[in-house]
């Protein structure tokens, strides 16, 4: 189980089934962020922060393609 505490008196305990579904192991250090209507579990792996499942509905490909187009326009001016 994992216990998420806001302070010494408040805590949320997640059962093992939820830990398994999130891919978290007992004793693993994670950050927890509450954003609007979501709780985001952030785990540090190999020096980088991974947002597991937090960005699944966010389109990041379109802005990257647009940025690539703009870069190609300006690249020849260097």
mmCIF file of the N, C-alpha and C atoms, coordinates in Angstrom:
data_MODEL
# 
_entry.id   MODEL 
# 
loop_
_atom_site.group_PDB 
_atom_site.id 
_atom_site.type_symbol 
_atom_site.label_atom_id 
_atom_site.label_alt_id 
_atom_site.label_comp_id 
_atom_site.label_asym_id 
_atom_site.label_entity_id 
_atom_site.label_seq_id 
_atom_site.pdbx_PDB_ins_code 
_atom_site.Cartn_x 
_atom_site.Cartn_y 
_atom_site.Cartn_z 
_atom_site.occupancy 
_atom_site.B_iso_or_equiv 
_atom_site.pdbx_formal_charge 
_atom_site.auth_seq_id 
_atom_site.auth_comp_id 
_atom_site.auth_asym_id 
_atom_site.auth_atom_id 
_atom_site.pdbx_PDB_model_num 
ATOM 1   N N  . UNK A 1 1  ? 0.836   -1.191 0.000   1.00 0.00 ? 1  UNK A N  1 
ATOM 2   C CA . UNK A 1 1  ? 0.000   0.000  0.000   1.00 0.00 ? 1  UNK A CA 1 
ATOM 3   C C  . UNK A 1 1  ? 0.873   1.242  0.000   1.00 0.00 ? 1  UNK A C  1 
ATOM 4   N N  . UNK A 1 2  ? 0.294   2.318  -0.477  1.00 0.00 ? 2  UNK A N  1 
ATOM 5   C CA . UNK A 1 2  ? 0.963   3.609  -0.449  1.00 0.00 ? 2  UNK A CA 1 
ATOM 6   C C  . UNK A 1 2  ? 0.074   4.574  0.320   1.00 0.00 ? 2  UNK A C  1 
ATOM 7   N N  . UNK A 1 3  ? 0.686   5.421  1.114   1.00 0.00 ? 3  UNK A N  1 
ATOM 8   C CA . UNK A 1 3  ? -0.054  6.433  1.847   1.00 0.00 ? 3  UNK A CA 1 
ATOM 9   C C  . UNK A 1 3  ? 0.353   7.797  1.333   1.00 0.00 ? 3  UNK A C  1 
ATOM 10  N N  . UNK A 1 4  ? -0.597  8.569  0.904   1.00 0.00 ? 4  UNK A N  1 
ATOM 11  C CA . UNK A 1 4  ? -0.358  9.926  0.423   1.00 0.00 ? 4  UNK A CA 1 
ATOM 12  C C  . UNK A 1 4  ? -0.860  10.869 1.507   1.00 0.00 ? 4  UNK A C  1 
ATOM 13  N N  . UNK A 1 5  ? 0.022   11.716 2.028   1.00 0.00 ? 5  UNK A N  1 
ATOM 14  C CA . UNK A 1 5  ? -0.360  12.581 3.139   1.00 0.00 ? 5  UNK A CA 1 
ATOM 15  C C  . UNK A 1 5  ? -0.303  14.050 2.745   1.00 0.00 ? 5  UNK A C  1 
ATOM 16  N N  . UNK A 1 6  ? -1.352  14.786 3.092   1.00 0.00 ? 6  UNK A N  1 
ATOM 17  C CA . UNK A 1 6  ? -1.339  16.236 2.936   1.00 0.00 ? 6  UNK A CA 1 
ATOM 18  C C  . UNK A 1 6  ? -0.640  16.856 4.147   1.00 0.00 ? 6  UNK A C  1 
ATOM 19  N N  . UNK A 1 7  ? -0.890  16.307 5.306   1.00 0.00 ? 7  UNK A N  1 
ATOM 20  C CA . UNK A 1 7  ? -0.184  16.675 6.532   1.00 0.00 ? 7  UNK A CA 1 
ATOM 21  C C  . UNK A 1 7  ? -0.208  15.468 7.460   1.00 0.00 ? 7  UNK A C  1 
ATOM 22  N N  . UNK A 1 8  ? 0.200   15.619 8.691   1.00 0.00 ? 8  UNK A N  1 
ATOM 23  C CA . UNK A 1 8  ? 0.294   14.463 9.594   1.00 0.00 ? 8  UNK A CA 1 
ATOM 24  C C  . UNK A 1 8  ? -1.055  13.815 9.890   1.00 0.00 ? 8  UNK A C  1 
ATOM 25  N N  . UNK A 1 9  ? -2.132  14.587 9.822   1.00 0.00 ? 9  UNK A N  1 
ATOM 26  C CA . UNK A 1 9  ? -3.446  14.056 10.190  1.00 0.00 ? 9  UNK A CA 1 
ATOM 27  C C  . UNK A 1 9  ? -4.257  13.530 9.013   1.00 0.00 ? 9  UNK A C  1 
ATOM 28  N N  . UNK A 1 10 ? -3.944  13.945 7.794   1.00 0.00 ? 10 UNK A N  1 
ATOM 29  C CA . UNK A 1 10 ? -4.711  13.535 6.618   1.00 0.00 ? 10 UNK A CA 1 
ATOM 30  C C  . UNK A 1 10 ? -3.896  12.568 5.779   1.00 0.00 ? 10 UNK A C  1 
ATOM 31  N N  . UNK A 1 11 ? -4.554  11.556 5.253   1.00 0.00 ? 11 UNK A N  1 
ATOM 32  C CA . UNK A 1 11 ? -3.857  10.647 4.345   1.00 0.00 ? 11 UNK A CA 1 
ATOM 33  C C  . UNK A 1 11 ? -4.848  9.934  3.446   1.00 0.00 ? 11 UNK A C  1 
ATOM 34  N N  . UNK A 1 12 ? -4.340  9.499  2.293   1.00 0.00 ? 12 UNK A N  1 
ATOM 35  C CA . UNK A 1 12 ? -5.100  8.679  1.356   1.00 0.00 ? 12 UNK A CA 1 
ATOM 36  C C  . UNK A 1 12 ? -4.309  7.391  1.204   1.00 0.00 ? 12 UNK A C  1 
ATOM 37  N N  . UNK A 1 13 ? -4.952  6.268  1.390   1.00 0.00 ? 13 UNK A N  1 
ATOM 38  C CA . UNK A 1 13 ? -4.268  4.983  1.261   1.00 0.00 ? 13 UNK A CA 1 
ATOM 39  C C  . UNK A 1 13 ? -4.785  4.290  0.012   1.00 0.00 ? 13 UNK A C  1 
ATOM 40  N N  . UNK A 1 14 ? -3.865  3.933  -0.878  1.00 0.00 ? 14 UNK A N  1 
ATOM 41  C CA . UNK A 1 14 ? -4.226  3.246  -2.115  1.00 0.00 ? 14 UNK A CA 1 
ATOM 42  C C  . UNK A 1 14 ? -3.936  1.757  -1.971  1.00 0.00 ? 14 UNK A C  1 
ATOM 43  N N  . UNK A 1 15 ? -4.895  0.899  -2.308  1.00 0.00 ? 15 UNK A N  1 
ATOM 44  C CA . UNK A 1 15 ? -4.670  -0.540 -2.198  1.00 0.00 ? 15 UNK A CA 1 
ATOM 45  C C  . UNK A 1 15 ? -3.699  -1.060 -3.255  1.00 0.00 ? 15 UNK A C  1 
ATOM 46  N N  . UNK A 1 16 ? -3.194  -2.261 -3.018  1.00 0.00 ? 16 UNK A N  1 
ATOM 47  C CA . UNK A 1 16 ? -2.204  -2.899 -3.888  1.00 0.00 ? 16 UNK A CA 1 
ATOM 48  C C  . UNK A 1 16 ? -2.698  -3.011 -5.329  1.00 0.00 ? 16 UNK A C  1 
ATOM 49  N N  . UNK A 1 17 ? -3.982  -3.241 -5.545  1.00 0.00 ? 17 UNK A N  1 
ATOM 50  C CA . UNK A 1 17 ? -4.499  -3.383 -6.912  1.00 0.00 ? 17 UNK A CA 1 
ATOM 51  C C  . UNK A 1 17 ? -4.321  -2.099 -7.711  1.00 0.00 ? 17 UNK A C  1 
ATOM 52  N N  . UNK A 1 18 ? -4.522  -0.958 -7.055  1.00 0.00 ? 18 UNK A N  1 
ATOM 53  C CA . UNK A 1 18 ? -4.324  0.319  -7.750  1.00 0.00 ? 18 UNK A CA 1 
ATOM 54  C C  . UNK A 1 18 ? -2.842  0.559  -7.993  1.00 0.00 ? 18 UNK A C  1 
ATOM 55  N N  . UNK A 1 19 ? -2.005  0.200  -7.027  1.00 0.00 ? 19 UNK A N  1 
ATOM 56  C CA . UNK A 1 19 ? -0.556  0.333  -7.220  1.00 0.00 ? 19 UNK A CA 1 
ATOM 57  C C  . UNK A 1 19 ? -0.099  -0.467 -8.429  1.00 0.00 ? 19 UNK A C  1 
ATOM 58  N N  . UNK A 1 20 ? -0.587  -1.693 -8.544  1.00 0.00 ? 20 UNK A N  1 
ATOM 59  C CA . UNK A 1 20 ? -0.217  -2.538 -9.683  1.00 0.00 ? 20 UNK A CA 1 
ATOM 60  C C  . UNK A 1 20 ? -0.687  -1.923 -10.997 1.00 0.00 ? 20 UNK A C  1 
ATOM 61  N N  . UNK A 1 21 ? -1.884  -1.384 -10.989 1.00 0.00 ? 21 UNK A N  1 
ATOM 62  C CA . UNK A 1 21 ? -2.428  -0.777 -12.209 1.00 0.00 ? 21 UNK A CA 1 
ATOM 63  C C  . UNK A 1 21 ? -1.624  0.451  -12.634 1.00 0.00 ? 21 UNK A C  1 
ATOM 64  N N  . UNK A 1 22 ? -1.118  1.210  -11.661 1.00 0.00 ? 22 UNK A N  1 
ATOM 65  C CA . UNK A 1 22 ? -0.299  2.383  -11.942 1.00 0.00 ? 22 UNK A CA 1 
ATOM 66  C C  . UNK A 1 22 ? 1.152   2.017  -12.241 1.00 0.00 ? 22 UNK A C  1 
ATOM 67  N N  . UNK A 1 23 ? 1.520   0.770  -11.974 1.00 0.00 ? 23 UNK A N  1 
ATOM 68  C CA . UNK A 1 23 ? 2.899   0.347  -12.209 1.00 0.00 ? 23 UNK A CA 1 
ATOM 69  C C  . UNK A 1 23 ? 3.848   0.809  -11.122 1.00 0.00 ? 23 UNK A C  1 
ATOM 70  N N  . UNK A 1 24 ? 3.323   1.076  -9.933  1.00 0.00 ? 24 UNK A N  1 
ATOM 71  C CA . UNK A 1 24 ? 4.146   1.529  -8.820  1.00 0.00 ? 24 UNK A CA 1 
ATOM 72  C C  . UNK A 1 24 ? 4.450   0.366  -7.892  1.00 0.00 ? 24 UNK A C  1 
ATOM 73  N N  . UNK A 1 25 ? 5.620   0.403  -7.286  1.00 0.00 ? 25 UNK A N  1 
ATOM 74  C CA . UNK A 1 25 ? 5.996   -0.647 -6.347  1.00 0.00 ? 25 UNK A CA 1 
ATOM 75  C C  . UNK A 1 25 ? 6.033   -0.079 -4.939  1.00 0.00 ? 25 UNK A C  1 
ATOM 76  N N  . UNK A 1 26 ? 5.889   -0.949 -3.959  1.00 0.00 ? 26 UNK A N  1 
ATOM 77  C CA . UNK A 1 26 ? 5.908   -0.550 -2.560  1.00 0.00 ? 26 UNK A CA 1 
ATOM 78  C C  . UNK A 1 26 ? 7.268   0.047  -2.221  1.00 0.00 ? 26 UNK A C  1 
ATOM 79  N N  . UNK A 1 27 ? 7.280   1.210  -1.614  1.00 0.00 ? 27 UNK A N  1 
ATOM 80  C CA . UNK A 1 27 ? 8.519   1.865  -1.243  1.00 0.00 ? 27 UNK A CA 1 
ATOM 81  C C  . UNK A 1 27 ? 9.092   2.793  -2.298  1.00 0.00 ? 27 UNK A C  1 
ATOM 82  N N  . UNK A 1 28 ? 8.498   2.812  -3.479  1.00 0.00 ? 28 UNK A N  1 
ATOM 83  C CA . UNK A 1 28 ? 8.978   3.678  -4.558  1.00 0.00 ? 28 UNK A CA 1 
ATOM 84  C C  . UNK A 1 28 ? 8.645   5.132  -4.231  1.00 0.00 ? 28 UNK A C  1 
ATOM 85  N N  . UNK A 1 29 ? 9.593   6.014  -4.471  1.00 0.00 ? 29 UNK A N  1 
ATOM 86  C CA . UNK A 1 29 ? 9.378   7.435  -4.199  1.00 0.00 ? 29 UNK A CA 1 
ATOM 87  C C  . UNK A 1 29 ? 8.730   8.092  -5.417  1.00 0.00 ? 29 UNK A C  1 
ATOM 88  N N  . UNK A 1 30 ? 7.610   8.750  -5.177  1.00 0.00 ? 30 UNK A N  1 
ATOM 89  C CA . UNK A 1 30 ? 6.886   9.438  -6.247  1.00 0.00 ? 30 UNK A CA 1 
ATOM 90  C C  . UNK A 1 30 ? 6.424   10.798 -5.740  1.00 0.00 ? 30 UNK A C  1 
ATOM 91  N N  . UNK A 1 31 ? 6.118   11.687 -6.660  1.00 0.00 ? 31 UNK A N  1 
ATOM 92  C CA . UNK A 1 31 ? 5.470   12.952 -6.332  1.00 0.00 ? 31 UNK A CA 1 
ATOM 93  C C  . UNK A 1 31 ? 4.012   12.826 -6.739  1.00 0.00 ? 31 UNK A C  1 
ATOM 94  N N  . UNK A 1 32 ? 3.150   13.456 -5.983  1.00 0.00 ? 32 UNK A N  1 
ATOM 95  C CA . UNK A 1 32 ? 1.722   13.440 -6.282  1.00 0.00 ? 32 UNK A CA 1 
ATOM 96  C C  . UNK A 1 32 ? 1.272   14.883 -6.457  1.00 0.00 ? 32 UNK A C  1 
ATOM 97  N N  . UNK A 1 33 ? 0.618   15.163 -7.574  1.00 0.00 ? 33 UNK A N  1 
ATOM 98  C CA . UNK A 1 33 ? 0.087   16.498 -7.837  1.00 0.00 ? 33 UNK A CA 1 
ATOM 99  C C  . UNK A 1 33 ? -1.414  16.405 -8.033  1.00 0.00 ? 33 UNK A C  1 
ATOM 100 N N  . UNK A 1 34 ? -2.128  17.335 -7.468  1.00 0.00 ? 34 UNK A N  1 
ATOM 101 C CA . UNK A 1 34 ? -3.565  17.430 -7.679  1.00 0.00 ? 34 UNK A CA 1 
ATOM 102 C C  . UNK A 1 34 ? -3.791  18.604 -8.621  1.00 0.00 ? 34 UNK A C  1 
ATOM 103 N N  . UNK A 1 35 ? -4.344  18.307 -9.801  1.00 0.00 ? 35 UNK A N  1 
ATOM 104 C CA . UNK A 1 35 ? -4.587  19.345 -10.799 1.00 0.00 ? 35 UNK A CA 1 
ATOM 105 C C  . UNK A 1 35 ? -6.040  19.270 -11.237 1.00 0.00 ? 35 UNK A C  1 
ATOM 106 N N  . UNK A 1 36 ? -6.818  20.243 -10.843 1.00 0.00 ? 36 UNK A N  1 
ATOM 107 C CA . UNK A 1 36 ? -8.229  20.265 -11.233 1.00 0.00 ? 36 UNK A CA 1 
ATOM 108 C C  . UNK A 1 36 ? -8.965  19.045 -10.725 1.00 0.00 ? 36 UNK A C  1 
ATOM 109 N N  . UNK A 1 37 ? -9.363  18.182 -11.638 1.00 0.00 ? 37 UNK A N  1 
ATOM 110 C CA . UNK A 1 37 ? -10.125 16.995 -11.261 1.00 0.00 ? 37 UNK A CA 1 
ATOM 111 C C  . UNK A 1 37 ? -9.293  15.725 -11.355 1.00 0.00 ? 37 UNK A C  1 
ATOM 112 N N  . UNK A 1 38 ? -7.957  15.847 -11.331 1.00 0.00 ? 38 UNK A N  1 
ATOM 113 C CA . UNK A 1 38 ? -7.104  14.665 -11.482 1.00 0.00 ? 38 UNK A CA 1 
ATOM 114 C C  . UNK A 1 38 ? -6.017  14.635 -10.412 1.00 0.00 ? 38 UNK A C  1 
ATOM 115 N N  . UNK A 1 39 ? -5.611  13.435 -10.066 1.00 0.00 ? 39 UNK A N  1 
ATOM 116 C CA . UNK A 1 39 ? -4.435  13.224 -9.226  1.00 0.00 ? 39 UNK A CA 1 
ATOM 117 C C  . UNK A 1 39 ? -3.377  12.627 -10.136 1.00 0.00 ? 39 UNK A C  1 
ATOM 118 N N  . UNK A 1 40 ? -2.232  13.290 -10.229 1.00 0.00 ? 40 UNK A N  1 
ATOM 119 C CA . UNK A 1 40 ? -1.163  12.859 -11.127 1.00 0.00 ? 40 UNK A CA 1 
ATOM 120 C C  . UNK A 1 40 ? -0.026  12.285 -10.297 1.00 0.00 ? 40 UNK A C  1 
ATOM 121 N N  . UNK A 1 41 ? 0.362   11.052 -10.605 1.00 0.00 ? 41 UNK A N  1 
ATOM 122 C CA . UNK A 1 41 ? 1.491   10.408 -9.944  1.00 0.00 ? 41 UNK A CA 1 
ATOM 123 C C  . UNK A 1 41 ? 2.710   10.580 -10.832 1.00 0.00 ? 41 UNK A C  1 
ATOM 124 N N  . UNK A 1 42 ? 3.766   11.161 -10.288 1.00 0.00 ? 42 UNK A N  1 
ATOM 125 C CA . UNK A 1 42 ? 4.976   11.434 -11.055 1.00 0.00 ? 42 UNK A CA 1 
ATOM 126 C C  . UNK A 1 42 ? 6.115   10.626 -10.452 1.00 0.00 ? 42 UNK A C  1 
ATOM 127 N N  . UNK A 1 43 ? 6.786   9.879  -11.293 1.00 0.00 ? 43 UNK A N  1 
ATOM 128 C CA . UNK A 1 43 ? 7.868   9.022  -10.824 1.00 0.00 ? 43 UNK A CA 1 
ATOM 129 C C  . UNK A 1 43 ? 9.154   9.431  -11.518 1.00 0.00 ? 43 UNK A C  1 
ATOM 130 N N  . UNK A 1 44 ? 10.254  9.453  -10.771 1.00 0.00 ? 44 UNK A N  1 
ATOM 131 C CA . UNK A 1 44 ? 11.544  9.780  -11.359 1.00 0.00 ? 44 UNK A CA 1 
ATOM 132 C C  . UNK A 1 44 ? 12.204  8.487  -11.816 1.00 0.00 ? 44 UNK A C  1 
ATOM 133 N N  . UNK A 1 45 ? 12.610  8.456  -13.086 1.00 0.00 ? 45 UNK A N  1 
ATOM 134 C CA . UNK A 1 45 ? 13.275  7.277  -13.634 1.00 0.00 ? 45 UNK A CA 1 
ATOM 135 C C  . UNK A 1 45 ? 14.461  7.726  -14.471 1.00 0.00 ? 45 UNK A C  1 
ATOM 136 N N  . UNK A 1 46 ? 15.628  7.252  -14.143 1.00 0.00 ? 46 UNK A N  1 
ATOM 137 C CA . UNK A 1 46 ? 16.841  7.550  -14.896 1.00 0.00 ? 46 UNK A CA 1 
ATOM 138 C C  . UNK A 1 46 ? 17.067  9.051  -15.043 1.00 0.00 ? 46 UNK A C  1 
ATOM 139 N N  . UNK A 1 47 ? 16.783  9.807  -13.994 1.00 0.00 ? 47 UNK A N  1 
ATOM 140 C CA . UNK A 1 47 ? 17.046  11.235 -14.007 1.00 0.00 ? 47 UNK A CA 1 
ATOM 141 C C  . UNK A 1 47 ? 15.997  12.083 -14.695 1.00 0.00 ? 47 UNK A C  1 
ATOM 142 N N  . UNK A 1 48 ? 14.963  11.469 -15.242 1.00 0.00 ? 48 UNK A N  1 
ATOM 143 C CA . UNK A 1 48 ? 13.906  12.219 -15.917 1.00 0.00 ? 48 UNK A CA 1 
ATOM 144 C C  . UNK A 1 48 ? 12.587  11.959 -15.206 1.00 0.00 ? 48 UNK A C  1 
ATOM 145 N N  . UNK A 1 49 ? 11.704  12.923 -15.230 1.00 0.00 ? 49 UNK A N  1 
ATOM 146 C CA . UNK A 1 49 ? 10.381  12.728 -14.657 1.00 0.00 ? 49 UNK A CA 1 
ATOM 147 C C  . UNK A 1 49 ? 9.439   12.192 -15.719 1.00 0.00 ? 49 UNK A C  1 
ATOM 148 N N  . UNK A 1 50 ? 8.716   11.148 -15.386 1.00 0.00 ? 50 UNK A N  1 
ATOM 149 C CA . UNK A 1 50 ? 7.738   10.548 -16.294 1.00 0.00 ? 50 UNK A CA 1 
ATOM 150 C C  . UNK A 1 50 ? 6.340   10.821 -15.763 1.00 0.00 ? 50 UNK A C  1 
ATOM 151 N N  . UNK A 1 51 ? 5.477   11.319 -16.600 1.00 0.00 ? 51 UNK A N  1 
ATOM 152 C CA . UNK A 1 51 ? 4.077   11.462 -16.233 1.00 0.00 ? 51 UNK A CA 1 
ATOM 153 C C  . UNK A 1 51 ? 3.342   10.259 -16.795 1.00 0.00 ? 51 UNK A C  1 
ATOM 154 N N  . UNK A 1 52 ? 3.019   9.338  -15.941 1.00 0.00 ? 52 UNK A N  1 
ATOM 155 C CA . UNK A 1 52 ? 2.411   8.092  -16.380 1.00 0.00 ? 52 UNK A CA 1 
ATOM 156 C C  . UNK A 1 52 ? 0.905   8.277  -16.515 1.00 0.00 ? 52 UNK A C  1 
ATOM 157 N N  . UNK A 1 53 ? 0.398   8.261  -17.725 1.00 0.00 ? 53 UNK A N  1 
ATOM 158 C CA . UNK A 1 53 ? -1.032  8.335  -17.954 1.00 0.00 ? 53 UNK A CA 1 
ATOM 159 C C  . UNK A 1 53 ? -1.615  9.732  -17.861 1.00 0.00 ? 53 UNK A C  1 
ATOM 160 N N  . UNK A 1 54 ? -0.825  10.713 -17.443 1.00 0.00 ? 54 UNK A N  1 
ATOM 161 C CA . UNK A 1 54 ? -1.372  12.053 -17.262 1.00 0.00 ? 54 UNK A CA 1 
ATOM 162 C C  . UNK A 1 54 ? -1.601  12.760 -18.584 1.00 0.00 ? 54 UNK A C  1 
ATOM 163 N N  . UNK A 1 55 ? -0.822  12.427 -19.607 1.00 0.00 ? 55 UNK A N  1 
ATOM 164 C CA . UNK A 1 55 ? -0.906  13.141 -20.873 1.00 0.00 ? 55 UNK A CA 1 
ATOM 165 C C  . UNK A 1 55 ? -1.522  12.309 -21.988 1.00 0.00 ? 55 UNK A C  1 
ATOM 166 N N  . UNK A 1 56 ? -2.222  11.253 -21.648 1.00 0.00 ? 56 UNK A N  1 
ATOM 167 C CA . UNK A 1 56 ? -2.719  10.359 -22.691 1.00 0.00 ? 56 UNK A CA 1 
ATOM 168 C C  . UNK A 1 56 ? -3.723  11.026 -23.627 1.00 0.00 ? 56 UNK A C  1 
ATOM 169 N N  . UNK A 1 57 ? -4.459  12.035 -23.143 1.00 0.00 ? 57 UNK A N  1 
ATOM 170 C CA . UNK A 1 57 ? -5.459  12.703 -23.974 1.00 0.00 ? 57 UNK A CA 1 
ATOM 171 C C  . UNK A 1 57 ? -4.968  14.030 -24.544 1.00 0.00 ? 57 UNK A C  1 
ATOM 172 N N  . UNK A 1 58 ? -3.707  14.352 -24.336 1.00 0.00 ? 58 UNK A N  1 
ATOM 173 C CA . UNK A 1 58 ? -3.161  15.625 -24.802 1.00 0.00 ? 58 UNK A CA 1 
ATOM 174 C C  . UNK A 1 58 ? -2.457  15.412 -26.136 1.00 0.00 ? 58 UNK A C  1 
ATOM 175 N N  . UNK A 1 59 ? -2.814  16.227 -27.118 1.00 0.00 ? 59 UNK A N  1 
ATOM 176 C CA . UNK A 1 59 ? -2.202  16.134 -28.443 1.00 0.00 ? 59 UNK A CA 1 
ATOM 177 C C  . UNK A 1 59 ? -0.902  16.927 -28.438 1.00 0.00 ? 59 UNK A C  1 
ATOM 178 N N  . UNK A 1 60 ? 0.230   16.226 -28.492 1.00 0.00 ? 60 UNK A N  1 
ATOM 179 C CA . UNK A 1 60 ? 1.515   16.925 -28.541 1.00 0.00 ? 60 UNK A CA 1 
ATOM 180 C C  . UNK A 1 60 ? 2.133   16.852 -29.933 1.00 0.00 ? 60 UNK A C  1 
ATOM 181 N N  . UNK A 1 61 ? 1.625   15.979 -30.774 1.00 0.00 ? 61 UNK A N  1 
ATOM 182 C CA . UNK A 1 61 ? 2.203   15.825 -32.109 1.00 0.00 ? 61 UNK A CA 1 
ATOM 183 C C  . UNK A 1 61 ? 1.940   17.036 -33.000 1.00 0.00 ? 61 UNK A C  1 
ATOM 184 N N  . UNK A 1 62 ? 0.730   17.572 -32.985 1.00 0.00 ? 62 UNK A N  1 
ATOM 185 C CA . UNK A 1 62 ? 0.398   18.709 -33.849 1.00 0.00 ? 62 UNK A CA 1 
ATOM 186 C C  . UNK A 1 62 ? 1.262   19.931 -33.550 1.00 0.00 ? 62 UNK A C  1 
ATOM 187 N N  . UNK A 1 63 ? 1.407   20.348 -32.280 1.00 0.00 ? 63 UNK A N  1 
ATOM 188 C CA . UNK A 1 63 ? 2.282   21.494 -32.024 1.00 0.00 ? 63 UNK A CA 1 
ATOM 189 C C  . UNK A 1 63 ? 3.734   21.237 -32.424 1.00 0.00 ? 63 UNK A C  1 
ATOM 190 N N  . UNK A 1 64 ? 4.210   20.010 -32.259 1.00 0.00 ? 64 UNK A N  1 
ATOM 191 C CA . UNK A 1 64 ? 5.582   19.694 -32.662 1.00 0.00 ? 64 UNK A CA 1 
ATOM 192 C C  . UNK A 1 64 ? 5.747   19.772 -34.175 1.00 0.00 ? 64 UNK A C  1 
ATOM 193 N N  . UNK A 1 65 ? 4.750   19.327 -34.916 1.00 0.00 ? 65 UNK A N  1 
ATOM 194 C CA . UNK A 1 65 ? 4.802   19.417 -36.378 1.00 0.00 ? 65 UNK A CA 1 
ATOM 195 C C  . UNK A 1 65 ? 4.799   20.875 -36.827 1.00 0.00 ? 65 UNK A C  1 
ATOM 196 N N  . UNK A 1 66 ? 3.978   21.695 -36.172 1.00 0.00 ? 66 UNK A N  1 
ATOM 197 C CA . UNK A 1 66 ? 3.934   23.122 -36.500 1.00 0.00 ? 66 UNK A CA 1 
ATOM 198 C C  . UNK A 1 66 ? 5.271   23.791 -36.191 1.00 0.00 ? 66 UNK A C  1 
ATOM 199 N N  . UNK A 1 67 ? 5.865   23.430 -35.072 1.00 0.00 ? 67 UNK A N  1 
ATOM 200 C CA . UNK A 1 67 ? 7.168   23.976 -34.708 1.00 0.00 ? 67 UNK A CA 1 
ATOM 201 C C  . UNK A 1 67 ? 8.227   23.564 -35.725 1.00 0.00 ? 67 UNK A C  1 
ATOM 202 N N  . UNK A 1 68 ? 8.162   22.331 -36.182 1.00 0.00 ? 68 UNK A N  1 
ATOM 203 C CA . UNK A 1 68 ? 9.108   21.841 -37.186 1.00 0.00 ? 68 UNK A CA 1 
ATOM 204 C C  . UNK A 1 68 ? 8.966   22.627 -38.494 1.00 0.00 ? 68 UNK A C  1 
ATOM 205 N N  . UNK A 1 69 ? 7.724   22.915 -38.897 1.00 0.00 ? 69 UNK A N  1 
ATOM 206 C CA . UNK A 1 69 ? 7.494   23.708 -40.116 1.00 0.00 ? 69 UNK A CA 1 
ATOM 207 C C  . UNK A 1 69 ? 8.099   25.100 -39.981 1.00 0.00 ? 69 UNK A C  1 
ATOM 208 N N  . UNK A 1 70 ? 7.874   25.735 -38.828 1.00 0.00 ? 70 UNK A N  1 
ATOM 209 C CA . UNK A 1 70 ? 8.418   27.075 -38.600 1.00 0.00 ? 70 UNK A CA 1 
ATOM 210 C C  . UNK A 1 70 ? 9.945   27.042 -38.596 1.00 0.00 ? 70 UNK A C  1 
ATOM 211 N N  . UNK A 1 71 ? 10.521  26.016 -37.989 1.00 0.00 ? 71 UNK A N  1 
ATOM 212 C CA . UNK A 1 71 ? 11.979  25.885 -37.943 1.00 0.00 ? 71 UNK A CA 1 
ATOM 213 C C  . UNK A 1 71 ? 12.560  25.761 -39.353 1.00 0.00 ? 71 UNK A C  1 
ATOM 214 N N  . UNK A 1 72 ? 11.909  24.977 -40.182 1.00 0.00 ? 72 UNK A N  1 
ATOM 215 C CA . UNK A 1 72 ? 12.394  24.808 -41.559 1.00 0.00 ? 72 UNK A CA 1 
ATOM 216 C C  . UNK A 1 72 ? 12.326  26.118 -42.340 1.00 0.00 ? 72 UNK A C  1 
ATOM 217 N N  . UNK A 1 73 ? 11.323  26.950 -42.062 1.00 0.00 ? 73 UNK A N  1 
ATOM 218 C CA . UNK A 1 73 ? 11.219  28.254 -42.724 1.00 0.00 ? 73 UNK A CA 1 
ATOM 219 C C  . UNK A 1 73 ? 12.383  29.163 -42.332 1.00 0.00 ? 73 UNK A C  1 
ATOM 220 N N  . UNK A 1 74 ? 12.750  29.146 -41.073 1.00 0.00 ? 74 UNK A N  1 
ATOM 221 C CA . UNK A 1 74 ? 13.771  30.051 -40.555 1.00 0.00 ? 74 UNK A CA 1 
ATOM 222 C C  . UNK A 1 74 ? 15.185  29.495 -40.654 1.00 0.00 ? 74 UNK A C  1 
ATOM 223 N N  . UNK A 1 75 ? 15.326  28.206 -40.815 1.00 0.00 ? 75 UNK A N  1 
ATOM 224 C CA . UNK A 1 75 ? 16.642  27.559 -40.795 1.00 0.00 ? 75 UNK A CA 1 
ATOM 225 C C  . UNK A 1 75 ? 17.570  28.112 -41.882 1.00 0.00 ? 75 UNK A C  1 
ATOM 226 N N  . UNK A 1 76 ? 17.054  28.362 -43.066 1.00 0.00 ? 76 UNK A N  1 
ATOM 227 C CA . UNK A 1 76 ? 17.898  28.832 -44.170 1.00 0.00 ? 76 UNK A CA 1 
ATOM 228 C C  . UNK A 1 76 ? 18.412  30.257 -43.951 1.00 0.00 ? 76 UNK A C  1 
ATOM 229 N N  . UNK A 1 77 ? 17.828  31.008 -43.044 1.00 0.00 ? 77 UNK A N  1 
ATOM 230 C CA . UNK A 1 77 ? 18.251  32.384 -42.779 1.00 0.00 ? 77 UNK A CA 1 
ATOM 231 C C  . UNK A 1 77 ? 19.483  32.468 -41.872 1.00 0.00 ? 77 UNK A C  1 
ATOM 232 N N  . UNK A 1 78 ? 19.859  31.364 -41.273 1.00 0.00 ? 78 UNK A N  1 
ATOM 233 C CA . UNK A 1 78 ? 21.012  31.372 -40.354 1.00 0.00 ? 78 UNK A CA 1 
ATOM 234 C C  . UNK A 1 78 ? 22.298  31.563 -41.043 1.00 0.00 ? 78 UNK A C  1 
# 
